[in-house]
Amino acid sequence: MNFLETKDVVKQYGSYRALDHVSVAVREGTIFGLLGPNGAGKTTLIRIINRITAPDKGQVFFGGRPFEANDVARIGYLPEERGLYRKMKVGEQALYLARLKGIDGKLAKVRLQEWFEKLGIQSWWNRKVEELSKGMQQKVQFICTVIHEPDLLIFDEPFSGFDPINADLLKNEILEMKQKGKTIIFSTHNMHSVEEICDDIALVNKGKIVLSGEVSEVRNRFNSGIVSIAFLAETPLSPDELAPFNVVESHFEGGKQVLRVTLEKDRKVREIPNLLPERVSLVALEAEIPSMNDIFIHTIKSHQEEAPQSHE
């Protein structure tokens, strides 16, 4: 089931079309990667989903029905631009924001204390926001985003300002929320994070969806057909022994040979060991599937020369 859908959403600012008939479908209980270069239209789409602004055309559906104003209470949104009051104390501000989301004061304090302990920030309760580093402020804002336990969470560059240890901590919290059945929209430029945690993606460029699908399916779609083979041998394979392969590259050093080969249409990777001579010992066999980072760059570059956006 799709928890959230946008259908043919258009947003125009004067002569500039920020979104041009954008349709996405976010499956319930999954992590959806909303990707794209700066200025592609991601933030505009997120603002429409949060009802911060309205589309000029198109519709947003929430749980299979048209999106309504009171559905916003079921969303937690962590924007890329942080918005904490710098002079307020951390605990006081977190309580204030939790109350704004409709949580009873006593319950809010219990939940906040649990989260502060989980993220190791108990000692920050009485410190002012301006005394905290960017990463420390990010933890506080993350807590304020999830404190009302929303059904849909939208994280825009959530790892910005974090060192690797804290980024991993936050990543694990996001994955735990998914395990609890939450639906998550994850917007980032970090393609490694996309491969780690996203189920599906949509790549936006110049206001249009230029690539979408399940992460594994998208990567396989861009499969180059090249397979890397590594094996141990006293001497490199002879031309006759290499005959079954379409060799792209071959390297032999210290009793180890590495081949990069292309497969014929009907041949499978699992058949390769049977094509090697008995005198070698296979140590690695892997299809070279491009990373999401490579796919992102390739797709965006391929659209750079396209005609300018249409206007109304």
FENSUL-V250559 format. One record per pair of residues at least 24 apart in sequence whose C-alpha atoms are under 8 Angstrom apart, sorted by the first residue. I is the first residue (numbers start at 1). GAP is how many residues later the second one is. D is the distance in Angstrom with one decimal. If there is no record, write none. Layout:
{{I;GAP;D} {I;GAP;D}}
//
This chain:
{{1;26;5.8} {1;27;5.9} {2;24;5.4} {2;25;4.1} {2;26;5.4} {2;61;6.8} {2;62;7.0} {3;24;5.4} {3;25;4.6} {3;59;5.9} {3;60;4.7} {3;61;6.8} {3;180;7.4} {4;24;7.7} {4;56;7.4} {4;57;5.6} {4;58;4.8} {4;59;6.1} {4;60;7.4} {5;55;5.7} {5;56;5.0} {5;57;6.7} {5;59;7.9} {6;52;7.4} {6;53;5.8} {6;54;4.4} {6;55;6.2} {7;51;5.5} {7;52;5.3} {7;53;6.4} {8;49;7.1} {8;50;4.7} {8;51;7.0} {9;46;6.2} {9;47;7.4} {9;48;5.5} {9;49;4.1} {9;50;6.2} {9;51;7.9} {10;45;5.8} {10;46;5.5} {10;47;4.9} {10;48;6.2} {11;33;8.0} {11;43;8.0} {11;44;5.3} {11;45;5.2} {11;46;7.0} {12;44;6.8} {15;296;5.9} {15;297;6.9} {16;295;6.6} {17;190;6.9} {17;292;7.1} {17;293;7.2} {17;294;6.2} {18;26;7.1} {18;188;7.2} {18;189;5.1} {19;25;7.5} {19;26;7.4} {19;187;7.7} {19;188;4.1} {19;189;6.3} {20;187;5.3} {20;188;5.5} {21;37;7.4} {21;187;7.0} {22;185;7.5} {22;186;6.0} {22;187;6.3} {23;186;7.6} {24;178;7.3} {26;157;7.9} {26;159;7.9} {26;174;8.0} {27;156;7.4} {28;153;7.7} {28;154;7.5} {28;155;5.5} {29;149;5.9} {29;150;7.7} {29;152;4.7} {29;153;5.1} {29;154;4.4} {29;155;7.4} {30;148;6.4} {30;151;7.9} {30;152;7.3} {30;153;5.3} {30;154;6.3} {30;168;7.6} {30;169;6.2} {30;170;7.8} {31;147;7.1} {31;152;6.3} {31;153;4.7} {31;154;5.9} {31;155;6.7} {31;166;6.9} {31;167;4.9} {31;168;5.4} {31;169;6.8} {32;152;6.1} {32;153;4.8} {32;154;5.9} {32;166;5.7} {32;167;6.1} {32;168;5.0} {32;169;5.5} {32;170;7.8} {33;152;6.0} {33;153;4.8} {33;154;5.7} {33;155;7.6} {33;161;6.6} {33;165;5.8} {33;166;7.6} {33;167;6.1} {33;168;4.4} {33;169;6.3} {34;151;6.7} {34;152;6.0} {34;153;4.8} {34;154;7.2} {34;167;5.9} {34;168;5.3} {34;169;6.3} {34;170;7.5} {35;152;5.8} {35;153;6.3} {35;154;6.9} {35;166;7.1} {35;167;6.1} {35;168;4.7} {35;169;6.1} {36;153;7.4} {36;167;5.3} {36;168;4.8} {36;169;5.9} {36;260;7.9} {37;152;7.6} {37;167;7.7} {37;168;6.8} {39;167;7.5} {40;164;5.8} {40;165;4.7} {40;166;4.9} {40;167;5.5} {40;168;8.0} {41;163;6.8} {41;164;7.3} {41;165;6.9} {41;166;5.1} {42;145;7.8} {42;162;6.8} {46;108;7.9} {50;25;7.5} {50;27;7.9} {73;28;7.2} {73;77;7.3} {74;76;4.6} {74;77;5.4} {74;78;6.3} {75;75;5.2} {75;76;6.2} {75;77;4.8} {75;78;5.7} {75;79;7.5} {76;69;5.1} {76;70;5.9} {76;72;7.8} {76;73;7.9} {76;74;5.7} {76;75;7.9} {76;76;6.3} {76;77;4.7} {76;78;6.1} {77;68;5.9} {77;76;6.0} {77;77;4.8} {77;78;6.2} {77;79;8.0} {78;63;7.2} {78;64;6.7} {78;67;5.9} {78;76;6.1} {78;77;4.9} {78;78;6.0} {78;80;7.2} {79;76;6.6} {79;77;5.2} {79;78;7.7} {80;75;8.0} {80;76;5.1} {80;77;5.7} {80;78;7.3} {82;56;7.7} {82;59;7.5} {84;45;7.3} {84;53;7.9} {84;57;7.3} {85;44;6.9} {86;42;6.6} {86;43;4.7} {86;44;4.7} {87;41;5.8} {87;42;6.2} {87;43;6.3} {88;40;5.4} {88;41;6.2} {89;36;6.9} {89;37;5.4} {89;38;5.2} {89;39;4.1} {89;40;6.1} {90;34;6.6} {90;35;5.2} {90;36;6.1} {90;37;5.9} {90;38;5.7} {90;39;5.7} {90;50;7.5} {91;33;7.6} {91;34;4.4} {91;35;6.1} {91;36;8.0} {92;33;7.7} {92;34;7.8} {94;46;7.5} {94;50;6.1} {97;47;6.6} {98;46;6.6} {98;49;6.6} {98;50;6.9} {101;47;6.6} {102;46;7.8} {103;45;6.8} {108;39;7.7} {111;36;6.9} {112;31;7.5} {112;35;7.1} {115;28;6.7} {116;27;8.0} {119;50;7.9} {134;27;5.8} {134;28;8.0} {135;25;7.6} {135;26;4.8} {135;27;5.1} {135;28;7.8} {150;32;7.7} {151;31;5.3} {151;32;6.2} {152;30;6.2} {152;31;4.9} {152;32;5.7} {152;33;7.7} {153;29;7.4} {153;30;6.3} {153;31;4.8} {153;32;6.2} {154;30;5.8} {154;31;4.7} {154;32;6.1} {154;33;7.8} {155;29;7.6} {155;30;6.2} {155;31;5.0} {155;32;6.1} {156;30;6.2} {156;31;4.7} {156;32;6.4} {157;29;7.5} {157;30;5.7} {157;31;4.8} {157;32;7.4} {158;30;7.7} {171;26;7.9} {190;103;8.0} {191;101;5.7} {191;102;5.1} {192;100;7.2} {192;101;7.2} {194;98;7.5} {195;96;8.0} {195;97;6.7} {203;93;7.8} {205;95;6.9} {205;98;7.9} {206;103;7.1} {210;89;7.6} {211;88;7.8} {219;70;6.4} {219;71;6.3} {219;72;7.0} {219;73;6.9} {219;76;7.6} {220;69;6.5} {222;67;7.2} {222;68;6.7} {222;73;7.3} {223;65;7.0} {223;66;5.0} {223;67;6.5} {224;64;6.8} {224;65;6.7} {224;66;7.6} {225;37;5.6} {225;38;6.2} {225;62;7.2} {225;63;7.2} {226;34;6.4} {226;35;5.4} {226;36;4.5} {226;37;6.8} {226;61;6.1} {226;62;5.6} {227;33;5.6} {227;34;5.3} {227;35;6.2} {227;36;7.4} {227;42;7.5} {227;58;7.2} {227;59;5.7} {227;60;4.3} {227;61;5.6} {228;30;7.1} {228;31;5.8} {228;32;4.6} {228;33;6.6} {228;56;7.7} {228;57;5.8} {228;58;5.3} {228;59;6.2} {228;60;6.7} {229;29;5.6} {229;30;5.0} {229;31;6.3} {229;32;7.9} {229;53;7.8} {229;54;8.0} {229;55;5.8} {229;56;4.7} {229;57;6.7} {230;26;7.0} {230;27;5.7} {230;28;4.4} {230;29;6.4} {230;52;6.2} {230;53;5.6} {230;54;4.9} {230;55;6.5} {231;25;5.8} {231;26;5.6} {231;27;6.7} {231;49;6.3} {231;50;5.3} {231;51;4.2} {231;52;5.0} {231;53;6.7} {232;24;4.5} {232;25;6.3} {232;48;5.6} {232;49;5.0} {232;50;6.4} {232;51;7.1} {233;24;7.0} {233;46;6.9} {233;47;5.0} {233;48;6.7} {241;35;7.4} {241;36;6.9} {244;31;6.8}}
//
